[in-house]
Amino acid sequence: MRTQICIIGGGPSGLLLGQLLHLGGIDTVILERRTRTHVLSRIRAGVLEHGLVSLMREAGVAERLDREGFVHDGAIIASPQGQTRIDFDRLTGKSVIVYGQTEVTRDLYAARDRVGAPVIHETEDVTIHGADGDAPFVTYRKDGQDHRIDCDFIAGCDGFHGVSRQTIPASVRREYEKVYPFGWLGVLSETPPVHDELIYAASPRGFALCSMRNANLSRYYVQCPLTDRVEDWSDQAFWTELRRRLPPEVAERLITGPSIEKSIAPLRSFVTEPMRWGRLFLCGDAAHIVPPTGAKGLNTAASDVHYLYRGLCQWYEDHDAKGIDDYSAKAVLRIWKAERFSWWMTNLLHHFPEQSDFDIKMRDADLAYLRDSDAAQHSLAENYVGLPF
C-alpha cells in the first residue's frame, strides 16, 4: 500500500490530523492498535480551548459540538478562604466549551467514514522503518498477515506507550518527567452537575474537581494516594469524601447517584524533545503528557496538529519545507507553556505529602493573591482558554 502520510494512532489527534489533511487534498492511512469500540469507550476530559474548537470547525466536524457543547465563560476556584470566579469572557474575551473527548472522537470517525478514508484497526507489531531517510515505510500484522505501507511522512499519534517515540534513538531524544505522588479518583454519574461551571477545590484533605459531560451526566474527582485501588472506594465513600472537600454551600447542593464508571489516573508531567526525527513527527501524548488539572491534554495535542497540518500542506502545495522544519521548535515552545500552567495549577490546588507548614502558607498566599488580583486572574484565564497557536 502507498499513501502520502501514514498516521499511527486512531485517537482524536490522529483522526483530526487525518481529517484536516484530507481537506487539504493529502492522502492518509491511519493505523490503530485497538478496536473502534475500545477507542470510543475511553473516558477522557472534555474542556476544549477556543483553538481546538476553531480547528474542529476548520475540519468540518463541529456541527454537533456547536449544537450540544456547553460554552463556559468562567470557572470557580474554591478553598477554605472562599470561592473565586475566574471570568474568562471579561478577562480574555474568550471561552471554553465542555464537550466530551469521546464525542470529539465519534465526530471525527463519522467524518472519516463519510469520505471513505481508511482506518485500519487491530494492527499488531507496528514498526517504523527508514524514518531518517527519504523513503520511510511502516510494517504491521493484521489477522495473521504481514502488511507494508510506503509513505512520504509518518505522524506518530500513538500515545505515551506507542512505538513512535521509541523509534527515535535514545541518543537523539531527551526526556523530561515529573511523577506526582498522588492520583485522581474519578466517578461518572447520571446526575445533574452541582454547578453550571467547573469547580476546582483545594482543601486540607486534598484536591477535588466538579465537572460535567452534559445536563444529566456529571464527572467528579478527588485526589487520592497512588496506593489506592478502585475497589477501595465504594460510591458512598466517594460522595462522602467529595462533600468534605467542597465548600459547605456547594456540598449541600450535590446530588449523588450510582457510579457508571470509576477509575484512578496517576498524574505526571512529561516532555520529549525533539518532536521530529527525519520524516517521523510526534504528535500529542506520544511527545508529552500533562497532569489533568489545567485541562490541557487534548488541547496540547490540537496545537501539535495545527503546526503539523499546516507544515505538511506547505510542503505539498508550495514544495516549501519551512513548516515541517519548524514544527518541533514551535510545538515544543507552546507545550512547555502548557506544562508550566498545568504544573502550577497542580501545585496550587493539591496537598503534597511532603509539604511543610511553610509550603502550605505559601500556597495559601498564592490563593489569596489569585482572589485579590485581577492580573493573577487574567493570567489564569489566558492560559485556561488557550494560548495562541
N, C-alpha and C positions, 0 to 999 in steps of 0.2 A: 504494500500500500504506500502511496505517496501523498503527502499533504504539505502545506506551507508551514503551519505551526502545529506541533504536537503538544497538547496540554495534558500534563499528568495531574490528575485530581479533578473529580467532578463535584466538588463543593461549590459554594456560591462564588468564590473568587475565580475558579476555573471556568464556571458557566458564564459569569459576567464578562470575563475576558473574551471567551468564545463568541458571545453574542455581539459584542462591540466589533470584534474583528470581522465577523460575518457581514455586518452592516457596512464595513469598510471594504468589502469585496475580497477578503483574505480567508482562505480555506483553513479549517482547523479540524482536528480529531481529538476527542477527549477520552482519556483512559481513566477508569475509576476502579479501585480495588473492591469496593463493596457493591451491594445491590442498590438499586434506586430506592427501594423501600427502606433500607437501612439509612441511606443518606437523609431521607426525608423524616426519619424518626429522631434525628438528633435534636435535642432541646438546647437552644442557644439564646443568647441575649437578643434583644430586638430594638435597641436605640440607634437610629440611623441619623448620622450627621447630614447636614444640608448638602455636602459634597457628594456623598453616596446617593442621596435622593436624586440629585442632578444627573449622576451617571446612569441611574435606573431609567430616568426619563429619556436620556440620550439613547439608551439601548432599546427603547420602545417597550419596556416591561413594567411601567409604573401605573398602569390603569387601575389595577386593584389596590396598589399601595396608596394612590391618591384618593381612592374611594373609601377604603377601610382603615387606613392608618390614622393614628391619633397624634395630632400636632400638639407638641408640648412647648410652651413658651417659657418654662421655668422648671426648677426642681427645688426640693426642700433639703437643707442641711440641718439635722436635729442633733442636739447634745444636751447635757444637763444644764447648760447655760440658756437654752431656749431654742427656738426654731428660726432659721434664716432662709427666706425665699430668694433664690438666685433668679432674677428676672432676665432671661435670655433675650427676650424681644427688646426690652428697654435698653439693655446694656450693649447689645451687638446688632440688633435689627434682624436677627436670625432665630431659628427654632430647630428642634429635632423632631423626628417622627418615630413613634413607637409602633413597630411592625415586626412581627417575629421573623427571625432568621430563617426558620423553616418555610415561612410563606415567601420570603425572597427567593429561596432555592426552588420552591414549587413554581413560581412565576418564570424563573429562568429556564427550568426544564420544559415548561409548556412552550416557551418561545423557541427553544431549540427543536422541539418536536415539530412545530409548525413549519420550519424551514427544512426539515429532514436532515439536519446536521448530525453526524454520528457521535454518540456517547457509548463507549464500549465498557460495560460493567463486568465485574467479577474477573478482572485481569490479575494474573499471578506472575511472580518473578519479573516484574518490570525492571528493565535495565537500560541505562542511558549509555550510548556509545559515541565516541568521536566528538564530544561537545567542544573540545578545544581545537577542532579543525573546521574545515569548510563543508563537511558532509556528515552532519550528525544523523543518528538514527536511534530508534528505540525498539527493543525486543520485549516480548511478553508471551505468556501462555494463557490460553483460554480453552476450556473444555478439552484439555489434554493435548492441544495443538500449539505449535510454536508459530509466532507471527512477528513480522517486522514492519516498522513504519519509517520510511525515509522522509526527511523534512529539512526545512531551512533553519528553523529555530525550535527550541524546546522551552516551554514555560512550566516550571515546577511549582504547581499549586497544590501539592500533596501533603501539606501539613507538617507538623513537627516531627512525626515519626516516619515520614516518607523517604523515598530513595533520592530525591533531587539534591537536597543539601549534602547528603553523604557522598554524592558523586564528585563534588568539588574536593580536590585533595586537601588533606589536613594541613599541608604546608602552605596552602593558599588562603584558607579561610581562618578568621579569628572569631571566637565566640565569647560573648559576654552574658553572664547569667547571675540572677539573684533568686534564690528559692526562699519563699516566705514560710514562717513557722506555724502556719495555720491554713485552713481551707474554708470554703463556703459550703454549708449545707443548704441546698435549695429545694423548695417544695412548690409544686404546681398544683393549684386547686381551682375547682369550678365555683369560685366565689367572686363577688364584686370587689374591686380594689378598695383598699382602705382610704385612698386619696386619689384625686384625678391627676396628680403629678407624682413623680418618683420621690421617695423619702429615703435619704441616706442618714442613718442614725449612728452616732458614736456614743457609747455608754461605757461605764466602768466594767460591765460584763462582757463587752465586745461589740463588734460591728453588727448592724442589721440593715437590710435593704427591703423596701416595699416597692414592688414593680408590678407590671401587668402585661397581659397579652391583648385583652380586649375587655369589654364592659362586664363580662362574666367569667373571666379567666385571669387569675392573679398568680404572680410569681414572687415568692418571698425567700429571703436568705438570712442566715445567721452565721457569723464566724464560729468555727469550731476547731478543736485540735486535730492535727493530721492523724492522730492515732484513733480517732472516732471512726466507727463504721455506720453505714446507713441503718443497719439492724439495731444499733444502739438507741435510735431515735424513733419513738412512737410519734404518731401525729399529735397526740395530746402534749407530749414533752416538747415538741417543736413549738406549738402555738403558745404554750406557757412561757417558754424562753423568749420567743419573739416579743410577747407583750411586755416582758420585763425590760427589754432594751428600747422600747418606743416611748415617746412622751405619753404621759397618762391619758391626755385627751385623745390621742391617736389610738392607743391601746383599747380604749373604751369603744371605739367605732369599728374595731376589727371584727369581721365576720369570718368564721372558720368553717372548715369542712374537711371531708376526707381528701387526702393527697392522691393525685392521679399520676404523679411522678415525683421521685425523691432521689437525690444524688448528692455526692460530695465531690467538689472540684478543688484540687490544690491550686495554689497561686504561685506564679513565677513571672519574672521578667527575663526575657531572652532576646538577644540580637546576634545575628551572624553577619559578618562582612567579608568580602563584598557580596552583593546580591546578583552578580553576573560573573560567569566563568565561560569565556568563549561564546558559544551560541546557546548556552543554558542560562535562563533567568529564573531567579527565585521570586516567589510572589506569596504574600500572606503568611500564614503560620509556618510555612517552610523556612522562612527567614527570621521571623520574630514572633514573640509571644508577649502579651501584656496581661497584668492582673485585671480582672473584670471591673474593678472599682470605677474606672473612668469611662466605661462603655466604649472602648477603642478597638476591640479585636477585629470585628468585621470591617470597621471603618478604616483601620490601617491597611487592611487588605485592599480596600477600594482605592486608596491613594496609590498603591503599587499598580493596580490595574490601570488607573488613569495614566500614569507615566509610561507603562509598558505598551499599552494600546496605542497611544499617540506616537511613541517612538517607532513601533513596527509599521504603523501607517505611513510615517515619514519615510521609512526605508523603502517600502513598496511603491509609494506614489512618486517620490522625488529622488529615489536612489541616494538618499542622504542618511548617513549613519549617526548623525549627531544625537538624535533622540535616544537610540539604543546605547550609544557610548556614554551618555549622561545618565542613563537610567539608575544605576546603582547609587551614584552620588546623590541624586535628587531624592530617591526613595529613602535612603538611609538618613538623610538630614531631617526629613519630616518624621520618620519613625522615631528617632531619638527624642524629638519634641513630644511625641505622644507617649513614649516610655517615661519621660520625666513627669508628665502630668499624671499618668496612672500611678507611678511610684509615689508622687506627692499625695494624691488622694488616698492611697492605701495607708501611708504613714499618718495622715491626718485623722483617719476615721477608725483605725483598728487598734486593738490592745495587743501589744507585743509582750511575750513572756518575760523578756529581759529588761523591760522598761524600768528605769529608776524614777524616783519621785521628781527629779529634775526634768526628765523626759516628759512626764505627764504634765507638769506645769508648762513646759514649752508647747505641748500640744494644745493645752487649754488657751494659752496666749494666742496661738495661731487661729483657733476657732473664734476667739474674741475679736481678733483683727479682721477676720472674714466677716463677722457680724457687723462691725462698725465702719468698715472701709468700703466705699464704692469702688475704689481702684482694685482692691482684692477681689471683690465680687466680679468685676469686669474681667479680670484675668481668668477666673474660674469659668465664667460664661464663654469667653472667647475660645478657650481650649475645649470646653464641653461640646459646643455646637460644631467645632471642627475648624482647625487652621486651614488656610487656603492651600490648594494643591500647587 
